[in-house]
Amino acid sequence: MSNQLSAKTINIHDFDLHYYTVGNPDNPALILIHPAFGDHQCFAQQIDSFAKLHYVILIDLPGHGRSQPSKALIGIERTPEYLAAILQNENQAQAHVLGVSLGSLIAQEFAYRYPHLVASVTVVGGYSIFGDQRAVMRAQRKEMLKWMFMVLFSIERFRRYVAKISVFYSAGQELFYQRMQFFSRSSFRLMSKLNQIMHPNEVAPQQKLLVLVGEHDQPIALQAAREWQQQQPTIDYHVLPNAGHCANMDNPTLFNQLVLDFLHSAPKPHN
């Protein structure tokens, strides 16, 4: 990674959310939202490639990276408010939004709440926040209970476990593990209201959509992606070989090319 990130903060409700920018602000804006437990450096292998053509904005979700808990206890479900404020702060009228895992749910919620600010959405290792997702949510709740039990006894064991199931190859697993060092037991409190970003009775907004899933992701994630594509045949959908849940960290070359091709074909954000 050769491009130098500019570190910034934005404050809402007495909470400082840390974000980073790189690239030419006259280029189309692209927001990158990392997976749970990591931070913005989970996109280390995307920054140089994407910054050539886009004004890249990365964030540390509440409780992650440098956006650490405070008395305000701003939950992750309020991240769309921060994204809207960041675009205003950066004089960007609209942006493409890409999220990995939990980040993909936030990306969809941002597009749902602020459709005029979003030119396109890219979902990586995620599922639709619209319609009946009870099977996926049951599996997710079961996994989260396992995480919380693990954290009670050893947060080190928890970090190693999550890194292993999130990234398929060892090099990426080590990077993910290093980026988890800021995630603490108290950070879990900020994830308690994620059910608020599920909309089982709502229709998804109509922004152009790219759905990517690694071939080695969990079976339920692969199934959710297939069903999504079957229900919305017009979406751009790819299964990435040699990649796990965080496909951008396992197969960055193919990942970057697929995303850039998609962004080239998507409507350009308004300036």
Beta strands, then each sheet from edge to edge (+ up, - down):
strand 1: 6-12
strand 2: 15-22
strand 3: 29-33
strand 4: 55-59
strand 5: 95-100
strand 6: 118-124
strand 7: 208-214
strand 8: 236-240
sheet 1: 1+ 2- 4+ 3+ 5+ 6+ 7+ 8+
end
